[in-house]
Amino acid sequence: MCGIVGYTGTKKAKPILIDGLLKLEYRGYDSAGIAVLEGDSICVKKDKGRVKALEDLEGINNLKGTVGVAHTRWATHGKPAEENSHPHTDVSKSFSVVHNGIIENYSKIKNMLTENGYKFISKTDTEVIPNLIHYYYNKEPSVAEPPVTFGDSPLIKGAKATAPLNKGAKRDAGKFLEAVHRACADLEGSYAIGVVSKFHPDIIIAAKKDSPLVIGRGEGENYIASDAHAVLEHTRDFYFLDDYEIAEVSKDGIKIYDRDLKLQKREPKNVKWDEEEMNKGKYPDFMLKEISEQPDAIKQTIGSKLNGDKVEFDKLSFTKEYLSSINRIYIVACGTAMHVGLATKTTFEKFCKIPTEVDIASEFRYRNPLIDSKTLTIFISQSGETADTIAALKLAKEKGAKTIAVSNVVGSSITREADYSLYIKAGTEISVASTKAYTSQVVLVTLLAMYFAEILESVDPRRLRILKHDIIKLPTQVEEILKNTDNIKEIAHKIYTEKDVFFIGRGEDYACGLEGSLKLKEISYIHSDAYASGELKHGPIALIENGTTVVAIITEPRLTGKSLSNVYEVITRGAKILLVTNQKMRTDEFEWVIKVPETDHLISPVLAMVPLQLLAYYITKEKGLDVDKPRNLAKSVTVE
């Protein structure tokens, strides 16, 4: 979602900060800003719109300071506007803050600060943070006040600042750190913050809770960022902050403290980076590039996990005794990752004989799910930073369940929280609409179900061999689809003006329809819904009228007859049918047909999904829209 970049060193901060923001554009945003220490003041430049617009602001090229922070914002509080953009400063313009996350008790804090003479100019939750830091910076601690514990301090109500609003007391770095520490103790919700002060022009203070923040280590310079990609050009060595940690970052060093302000000893982690992944290469858009990379992404994900007749996960140490004790599996995720769960649920139940539920992460925590030590939980997130999914994982751990994270990003927050972490090998995904991560995750989670089944000895080995054989063929079959796209382009040209499109299917085809519908709506802005074919008569068929486009997915032989019956039901109401199938059948009654290679129905969502990704892509190109950065969406959703 929002992006943070910070720099402290000897070079001009502005070019480094702007470049970092450009590298984070894929996360989605609606405004951008920068704050740089210039002499004894903080110079802030910000406005709604793209980073390129920020670069054109008057005076920005005159910034010469070597310490600063920058931000791209995705609006949660306050519409996109200059006053609501980050960075935000306090009333005395002594502190400037960039913030990812949501402060849930900001109204309470704002009221207290207002009573103490503070004034606010934005509609954001973030503006309370620099003012609260200023409040604590100027407040002489009372001997009666107990030591503050980061994240647990009650808000001090009704107290008066002991120094005037435009003055400060001691100017030592410890005072700055303590003020940020006390402010963070009052914040409820999620935050990753970078703070600069005119009183301490060589320091950035960084802190986090439930929102990602990394610190990059350089030579005579250091960085902060919400995503390592922002500064990978400058360093590969990173410290990943944990919740409630706070860091003091200067050009000469990095100090990380725990929630009690005890100094921590930690070695940085080296992050590998393939520069080619961040470039479009020969492709006009990242989305088309990433669709085209799926054969290799799937091949890399299969990797060494299929070893002869066995499926192997060297990161897991599950025994038959443990898996036999499991009475329920939860697969928890959001959006596309949740559709991965729906596409693989049947495999767990058929092969492992364990009841499996797929749950939306944003709903999971709030219905008091039945979890105990006999529950196995699987959490799927492409970025590994999805706030709702991480929160659900923490709940599962509290209740005693074993947790498995499936992600595309090594070292991401969810993988650091989980008991076990499994990675797809899809490479960096830049386009907001997920493509190669989806198909790779379907493959990986299917292999996980097969791995459990082999340990449990719960399915005929011959059945597993058939599925393994078909999984190995997937990369070649996806390549075959990608070589024959003219038909999909023609269909896109004929239906790109539609206002409503419906997807129908049964079993795994329904799961695929949900993801196909999501791809279409999120990048083309065409209203789209997916329904289980058998549910049409229970209401949705009322939406079908003459000329309505319906995408019917039929890949499971056992359900082909029933699925065709549902297709004919909408044809009689005037629907135009786009059939996606690998079955042999008469197709002259349908307007359009997309054939995909035959495969086991348990992995059919992989092959059926590729043409649906391309269909959404080409429709969006026909409409002249930005394929990689759809409106209102973010690649990594780091707030609930």
C-alpha positions in Angstrom: 0.0 0.0 0.0 1.7 3.3 1.0 5.4 3.6 0.5 8.1 5.0 2.8 11.7 5.9 2.0 14.3 7.5 4.2 17.9 8.5 3.7 20.7 9.8 6.0 24.2 10.2 4.6 26.5 12.6 2.8 24.8 12.7 -0.6 21.8 14.8 -1.6 18.8 13.1 -0.1 16.2 14.3 -2.7 17.3 12.2 -5.7 17.6 9.0 -3.6 14.2 9.6 -2.0 12.5 10.3 -5.3 14.1 7.3 -6.9 12.9 5.1 -4.0 9.4 6.4 -4.4 9.4 5.5 -8.1 10.4 2.0 -7.3 7.5 1.7 -4.9 4.9 3.0 -7.4 3.6 -0.6 -7.9 2.2 -0.6 -4.4 -0.5 1.9 -5.4 -0.9 5.5 -4.2 -2.7 8.8 -4.8 -0.3 11.4 -3.5 3.4 11.8 -2.8 5.7 14.0 -0.7 9.2 14.6 0.6 10.7 16.2 3.7 14.4 17.2 3.8 16.5 18.7 6.5 17.7 22.1 5.2 20.0 23.8 7.7 17.9 24.5 10.8 14.5 23.8 9.2 12.5 21.0 7.5 11.5 21.7 3.9 8.4 19.7 2.9 7.2 19.3 -0.7 4.0 17.3 -1.3 0.8 17.1 -3.4 -1.8 14.7 -4.7 -0.9 12.8 -7.9 2.0 10.8 -9.1 5.7 11.0 -8.1 6.4 12.7 -11.5 4.2 15.5 -10.4 6.1 15.8 -7.1 9.3 16.2 -9.1 7.8 19.2 -10.9 6.9 21.1 -7.8 8.5 24.5 -7.5 11.7 24.6 -5.5 12.1 20.8 -5.1 15.3 20.8 -7.2 16.8 23.3 -4.8 16.9 20.8 -1.9 20.4 20.1 -0.9 19.9 18.4 2.5 21.5 15.0 3.1 18.8 13.6 5.5 15.1 13.2 4.7 12.0 11.0 4.4 9.5 10.5 1.6 6.1 8.9 1.1 3.5 7.7 -1.3 0.0 7.7 0.2 -3.1 5.7 -0.5 -5.9 7.6 1.1 -7.7 6.2 4.2 -8.4 9.4 6.1 -9.0 12.6 4.1 -9.3 12.8 0.3 -6.2 13.0 -1.9 -5.1 16.6 -1.5 -1.9 18.6 -0.6 -2.9 19.1 3.0 -3.6 15.4 3.5 -0.5 14.2 1.8 2.6 13.0 3.8 5.0 14.0 5.3 3.0 15.7 8.1 4.7 18.2 10.5 3.8 19.4 14.0 2.5 22.9 14.6 6.0 24.3 15.3 7.4 22.6 12.2 10.1 20.9 14.3 9.1 17.3 13.5 8.1 15.7 10.3 6.6 12.2 9.9 5.8 9.7 7.2 3.4 6.9 8.2 2.0 3.7 6.8 -1.0 2.2 8.6 -4.1 3.5 10.5 -4.2 5.1 14.0 -7.5 3.9 15.4 -7.5 6.2 18.4 -6.4 9.4 16.6 -9.6 11.3 17.6 -8.9 10.7 21.2 -5.3 11.9 20.8 -6.4 14.8 18.7 -8.8 16.0 21.4 -6.1 15.9 24.0 -3.7 17.8 21.9 -6.3 20.4 20.9 -6.9 21.0 24.6 -3.2 21.7 24.9 -3.2 24.3 22.2 -2.3 22.2 19.1 -4.0 23.0 15.8 -4.5 20.6 12.9 -4.8 21.4 9.2 -5.5 17.9 7.6 -8.2 15.3 7.8 -5.7 12.5 8.4 -5.0 10.3 11.4 -1.3 10.7 10.8 -1.1 14.4 11.7 -1.5 13.6 15.4 1.8 11.7 15.4 4.3 14.6 14.9 2.2 16.8 17.3 2.2 14.0 19.9 6.0 13.7 19.5 6.4 17.4 19.9 4.2 17.2 23.0 6.4 14.6 24.7 9.6 16.2 23.5 8.6 19.4 25.3 7.1 17.8 28.4 9.4 17.5 31.3 9.0 14.0 32.7 7.5 13.8 36.2 9.2 11.7 38.9 5.7 10.3 39.6 5.4 9.0 36.0 6.2 5.2 35.7 8.5 4.1 32.9 6.7 3.7 29.6 6.5 0.4 27.8 6.3 0.7 24.1 2.7 -0.1 23.0 1.3 -0.2 26.5 1.3 3.4 27.8 -2.1 5.0 28.5 -2.7 8.4 27.0 -2.1 11.2 29.4 -5.3 13.2 29.4 -5.6 16.8 30.4 -1.9 17.4 31.0 -0.3 20.6 30.0 3.0 20.8 28.1 5.6 22.3 30.3 7.4 24.2 27.5 5.9 26.6 25.0 4.9 25.0 21.7 7.7 26.6 19.7 10.5 25.7 22.1 12.3 22.5 23.2 14.4 21.5 26.1 17.5 19.3 25.8 18.6 18.7 22.3 20.2 15.3 22.8 19.3 12.3 20.6 18.1 10.4 23.6 15.4 13.0 24.1 14.2 12.6 20.5 14.2 8.8 20.8 12.2 9.0 24.1 9.6 11.4 22.6 9.0 9.1 19.7 8.9 6.1 22.0 6.3 7.7 24.3 4.2 8.8 21.3 4.2 5.3 19.9 3.1 4.0 23.2 -0.1 5.9 22.9 -0.9 4.8 19.3 -3.6 2.1 18.8 -3.8 0.5 15.4 -1.0 -0.1 12.9 2.0 2.0 12.0 5.4 2.1 10.3 6.9 5.6 10.8 9.9 7.6 9.8 10.5 10.8 11.8 13.0 13.6 11.3 13.5 16.7 13.4 15.2 20.1 12.9 16.7 19.7 16.4 18.5 16.5 15.3 19.4 17.0 11.6 21.5 13.9 11.2 19.0 11.3 12.6 15.9 9.4 11.4 13.8 7.6 14.1 11.9 4.6 12.8 9.3 2.5 14.5 6.7 -0.1 13.6 3.7 -2.2 14.6 1.7 -4.4 12.2 3.1 -2.6 9.1 6.4 -3.5 7.4 9.6 -1.4 7.8 13.2 -2.3 7.0 16.5 -0.5 7.6 19.2 -0.7 4.9 22.8 -0.5 5.9 25.3 1.2 3.7 28.8 2.7 3.9 28.6 6.1 5.5 24.9 6.2 4.8 21.8 4.3 5.9 18.2 3.9 4.7 14.7 3.1 5.9 11.9 1.8 3.6 8.6 0.1 3.7 9.9 -2.3 1.1 13.5 -3.3 0.5 13.0 -2.8 -3.3 13.0 1.0 -2.7 16.7 1.0 -1.9 18.1 -2.3 -3.3 20.1 -0.2 -5.8 22.1 1.1 -2.8 22.4 -1.8 -0.4 21.6 -5.5 0.0 22.0 -5.6 3.8 18.8 -5.1 5.8 17.5 -5.2 9.3 13.8 -6.2 9.4 12.1 -4.4 12.4 9.8 -6.5 14.5 6.6 -5.1 16.1 7.2 -2.5 18.9 10.9 -2.0 17.9 12.3 1.5 17.4 15.5 2.4 15.6 17.8 5.4 15.6 19.4 5.7 12.2 22.2 8.1 11.3 24.9 8.0 8.6 27.3 6.6 11.1 25.2 3.8 12.5 22.0 2.0 13.3 20.7 1.3 16.8 17.7 -0.9 17.3 15.8 -1.0 20.6 13.0 -3.2 21.9 9.7 -2.1 23.4 11.5 -1.3 26.7 14.2 0.7 24.9 16.8 -2.0 25.5 19.5 -2.0 22.8 19.3 -5.1 20.6 22.2 -6.9 18.9 21.3 -8.2 15.4 23.1 -9.1 12.2 21.6 -7.7 8.9 20.2 -10.1 6.3 21.4 -10.0 2.8 18.6 -9.6 0.2 19.1 -11.0 -3.3 17.9 -8.9 -6.2 17.5 -9.5 -9.9 17.5 -6.1 -11.6 15.7 -7.6 -14.6 12.7 -8.4 -12.5 12.2 -4.6 -12.0 12.2 -3.8 -15.7 9.6 -4.5 -18.3 12.1 -5.7 -20.8 10.5 -6.3 -24.2 6.9 -6.1 -22.8 4.7 -2.9 -22.8 3.4 -3.6 -19.3 4.5 -5.5 -16.2 1.3 -7.5 -16.2 1.9 -9.0 -19.6 5.5 -9.7 -18.7 4.4 -11.5 -15.5 1.7 -13.5 -17.4 4.4 -14.5 -19.8 6.7 -15.5 -17.0 4.3 -18.1 -15.6 5.9 -21.2 -17.3 9.2 -20.5 -15.6 7.5 -19.4 -12.3 5.6 -22.7 -12.1 8.7 -24.7 -13.0 10.8 -23.0 -10.3 8.0 -23.5 -7.8 7.9 -27.2 -8.5 11.7 -27.2 -8.1 12.9 -30.0 -6.1 9.6 -30.7 -4.4 8.8 -33.5 -6.9 11.6 -35.9 -6.3 10.9 -39.1 -8.2 7.8 -40.7 -6.7 7.8 -38.5 -3.6 6.8 -34.9 -2.8 9.3 -33.3 -0.4 9.2 -30.2 1.7 12.5 -29.9 3.5 11.2 -27.0 5.7 8.5 -29.2 7.2 8.8 -31.8 9.8 5.3 -33.3 10.1 4.9 -36.8 11.2 2.0 -39.2 10.5 1.1 -39.1 14.1 0.8 -35.3 14.1 -1.2 -35.1 10.8 -3.5 -37.9 12.0 -4.3 -35.8 15.1 -5.4 -32.8 13.0 -9.2 -32.5 12.9 -9.4 -29.4 10.8 -7.4 -27.3 8.3 -8.0 -23.6 7.8 -6.8 -21.8 4.7 -6.9 -18.1 5.4 -6.1 -15.3 2.9 -7.5 -12.3 1.1 -8.4 -11.6 -2.6 -6.4 -13.6 -5.1 -4.7 -15.6 -2.4 -8.0 -16.6 -0.9 -9.0 -17.9 -4.4 -5.9 -20.1 -4.2 -7.4 -21.6 -1.1 -10.7 -22.3 -2.8 -9.0 -23.8 -5.8 -7.0 -26.3 -3.5 -9.5 -27.0 -0.7 -10.9 -30.1 -2.5 -7.4 -31.6 -2.8 -6.8 -31.5 0.9 -10.2 -33.1 1.6 -10.0 -35.7 -1.1 -6.4 -36.7 -0.4 -5.9 -36.1 3.3 -9.5 -36.8 4.5 -9.3 -33.7 6.8 -12.1 -31.2 6.8 -10.8 -28.0 5.2 -12.2 -24.5 5.4 -11.3 -21.5 3.4 -11.8 -18.2 5.2 -11.4 -14.5 4.3 -8.7 -13.1 6.6 -10.6 -9.9 7.3 -13.5 -11.9 8.7 -11.6 -14.7 10.4 -10.6 -13.0 13.6 -14.0 -11.5 14.3 -16.1 -14.7 14.4 -14.1 -16.4 17.1 -13.0 -19.3 14.9 -12.8 -22.8 16.5 -9.1 -23.3 16.8 -7.0 -25.4 19.1 -3.8 -27.5 19.1 -5.4 -30.0 16.7 -6.0 -27.3 14.0 -3.6 -26.7 11.2 -3.7 -23.3 9.7 -2.3 -22.2 6.3 -2.0 -18.5 5.5 -1.4 -17.3 1.9 -0.1 -13.9 1.0 1.9 -12.9 -2.2 3.6 -10.0 -0.5 3.8 -11.5 3.0 2.7 -8.2 4.4 -1.1 -8.5 4.1 -2.3 -7.0 7.4 -5.5 -9.0 7.8 -3.7 -12.2 7.1 -0.9 -11.5 9.5 -3.4 -10.7 12.2 -5.3 -13.9 11.6 -2.0 -15.9 11.8 -1.2 -14.3 15.2 -4.7 -15.3 16.5 -4.2 -18.9 15.4 -0.8 -19.0 17.2 -2.4 -17.7 20.3 -4.9 -20.5 20.2 -2.3 -23.1 19.9 -2.5 -24.0 16.2 0.5 -24.8 14.0 0.8 -22.1 11.3 2.2 -22.4 7.8 2.8 -19.2 5.7 2.9 -19.4 1.9 4.5 -16.3 0.3 6.5 -15.0 -2.6 8.8 -12.8 -0.5 11.6 -14.2 1.7 11.8 -12.5 5.0 8.4 -10.9 4.8 6.4 -10.2 8.0 4.1 -13.2 7.6 7.0 -15.6 7.2 8.7 -14.3 10.3 5.6 -14.8 12.3 4.7 -18.4 11.1 5.9 -21.6 12.5 6.8 -22.8 9.0 7.3 -20.8 5.8 6.9 -22.0 2.2 7.9 -20.0 -0.8 6.8 -19.9 -4.4 9.5 -19.1 -6.8 7.6 -16.6 -9.0 10.1 -13.7 -8.8 9.1 -10.1 -8.0 5.5 -9.3 -9.1 5.2 -5.6 -9.9 1.8 -5.3 -11.5 -1.0 -4.7 -8.9 -3.1 -7.5 -10.4 -1.6 -10.8 -9.4 -1.0 -13.4 -12.1 2.1 -15.5 -11.8 1.8 -15.6 -8.0 -1.7 -17.1 -8.3 -0.8 -20.0 -10.5 2.4 -20.7 -8.6 0.6 -20.7 -5.3 -2.1 -23.1 -6.7 0.8 -25.5 -7.7 2.6 -25.1 -4.3 -0.5 -25.6 -2.1 -1.5 -28.6 -4.2 1.9 -30.1 -3.7 1.5 -29.5 0.0 -1.7 -31.4 0.1 0.0 -34.3 -1.8 2.8 -34.2 0.7 0.4 -34.6 3.6 -1.4 -37.4 1.8 1.9 -39.3 1.3 2.7 -39.0 5.0 -0.8 -40.1 6.0 -0.9 -42.9 3.3 -4.5 -41.7 2.8 -4.8 -42.0 -1.0 -3.9 -44.5 -3.7 -0.3 -43.9 -4.8 -1.4 -44.4 -8.4 -3.7 -41.4 -8.1 -0.9 -39.3 -6.8 1.4 -40.4 -9.7 -1.2 -39.2 -12.2 -1.4 -35.8 -10.6 2.4 -35.5 -10.3 2.7 -36.3 -14.0 0.2 -33.6 -14.9 1.9 -31.0 -12.6 5.2 -31.6 -14.3 3.5 -30.9 -17.7 2.0 -27.5 -16.6 4.9 -25.2 -17.6 4.8 -26.6 -21.2 1.0 -26.4 -21.3 1.0 -22.8 -20.2 3.6 -22.0 -22.9 1.2 -23.5 -25.4 -1.6 -21.2 -24.3 0.7 -18.1 -24.4 1.7 -18.9 -28.0 -1.9 -18.7 -29.2 -3.4 -15.4 -28.0 -5.0 -14.1 -31.3 -8.4 -15.6 -30.4 -8.3 -14.0 -27.0 -7.4 -10.6 -28.5 -10.4 -10.8 -30.9 -12.8 -11.7 -28.1 -11.5 -8.8 -26.0 -12.1 -6.4 -28.9 -15.7 -7.6 -29.1 -16.7 -7.4 -25.5 -14.5 -4.5 -24.0 -17.5 -2.2 -24.0 -19.6 -4.5 -21.8 -21.0 -3.1 -18.5 -21.6 -6.5 -16.9 -19.9 -9.8 -17.3 -20.7 -13.0 -15.4 -18.5 -16.1 -14.7 -20.0 -19.5 -13.9 -18.5 -22.9 -13.1 -18.7 -25.9 -10.8 -16.1 -27.2 -8.4 -12.6 -26.0 -9.2 -14.1 -24.2 -12.2 -16.1 -22.0 -9.9 -12.9 -21.1 -7.9 -11.3 -20.2 -11.2 -14.3 -18.1 -12.2 -14.0 -16.1 -9.0 -10.4 -15.2 -9.8 -11.2 -14.5 -13.5 -14.0 -12.2 -12.4 -11.6 -10.4 -9.9 -9.0 -9.9 -12.6 -11.5 -8.4 -15.0 -13.1 -6.0 -12.5 -9.9 -4.8 -10.8 -8.1 -3.7 -14.0 -10.9 -3.0 -16.6 -13.5 -1.6 -14.1 -16.2 -3.7 -15.7 -18.7 -4.9 -13.2 -18.2 -8.7 -12.9 -19.5 -11.4 -10.6 -18.9 -15.2 -10.4 -21.4 -17.8 -9.4 -21.5 -21.5 -8.8 -23.4 -22.7 -11.9 -25.9 -24.6 -9.8 -26.8 -21.5 -7.9 -28.0 -19.6 -11.0 -31.7 -20.7 -10.5 -31.5 -19.4 -6.9 -31.4 -15.8 -7.9 -28.5 -14.7 -10.2 -30.2 -15.8 -13.4 -32.5 -12.8 -12.9 -29.6 -10.6 -14.0 -29.3 -12.4 -17.4 -30.9 -10.5 -20.2 -30.5 -10.4 -24.0 -26.8 -9.8 -24.9 -25.3 -10.4 -21.5 -21.8 -11.9 -21.7 -21.4 -15.0 -19.6 -18.0 -16.8 -19.2 -18.5 -20.5 -18.6 -15.6 -22.6 -17.4 -15.9 -26.3 -17.9 -12.8 -28.5 -17.3 -14.0 -31.3 -15.0 -15.3 -34.3 -16.9 -17.5 -35.5 -14.1 -19.4 -32.2 -14.0 -19.5 -31.4 -17.7 -23.1 -32.5 -18.3 -24.5 -30.5 -15.4 -22.4 -27.5 -16.3 -23.6 -27.5 -19.9 -27.2 -27.6 -18.6 -26.6 -24.4 -16.7 -25.0 -22.8 -19.8 -28.1 -23.6 -21.8 -30.3 -22.0 -19.1 -28.5 -18.6 -19.7 -28.5 -19.0 -23.4 -32.3 -19.3 -23.4 -32.4 -15.9 -21.6 -30.3 -14.3 -24.4 -26.8 -14.6 -23.0 -23.7 -14.6 -25.2 -21.4 -17.4 -24.1 -17.6 -17.4 -23.9 -16.7 -21.0 -23.2 -13.3 -21.9 -21.6 -12.9 -25.7 -21.7 -10.6 -28.6 -22.2 -13.5 -31.0 -22.9 -14.5 -32.5 -26.3 -18.0 -31.2 -27.0 -20.1 -29.3 -29.6 -19.2 -25.7 -29.5 -21.2 -24.2 -32.5 -23.9 -22.9 -30.1 -21.5 -20.6 -28.3 -20.3 -17.2 -29.5 -16.7 -17.7 -28.5 -14.6 -20.7 -27.4 -11.1 -20.8 -25.7 -9.6 -24.3 -25.6 -7.0 -25.1 -23.0 -4.9 -28.3 -22.7 -6.3 -31.3 -20.7 -5.1 -31.8 -17.2 -6.2 -33.2 -13.9 -9.2 -31.3 -12.7 -7.5 -30.6 -9.4 -5.0 -28.3 -11.1 -7.3 -27.1 -13.9 -7.5 -23.6 -12.3 -3.9 -23.1 -13.4 -4.5 -23.6 -17.2 -8.0 -22.2 -17.3 -6.8 -19.0 -15.5 -4.1 -18.0 -18.0 -6.5 -17.1 -20.8 -8.8 -15.3 -18.3 -5.8 -13.2 -17.2 -5.1 -12.4 -20.9 -8.7 -11.6 -21.5 -8.7 -9.1 -18.7 -5.4 -7.7 -19.9 -6.5 -7.2 -23.5 -9.9 -5.7 -22.5 -8.1 -3.2 -20.4 -5.7 -2.3 -23.2 -8.7 -1.8 -25.5 -10.2 0.6 -23.0 -6.9 2.6 -22.8 -6.5 2.1 -19.1 -3.4 1.7 -17.0 -3.0 -2.1 -16.7 -0.3 -2.1 -14.0 -1.8 0.6 -11.7 -5.6 0.3 -11.5 -7.4 3.0 -9.6 -7.9 2.7 -5.8 -5.9 -0.5 -5.6 -2.6 -1.3 -3.9 -0.2 -4.2 -4.5 0.4 -4.8 -0.8 -2.5 -4.1 1.6 -0.8 -3.3 4.8 -3.8 -1.9 6.7 -7.0 -3.7 7.8 
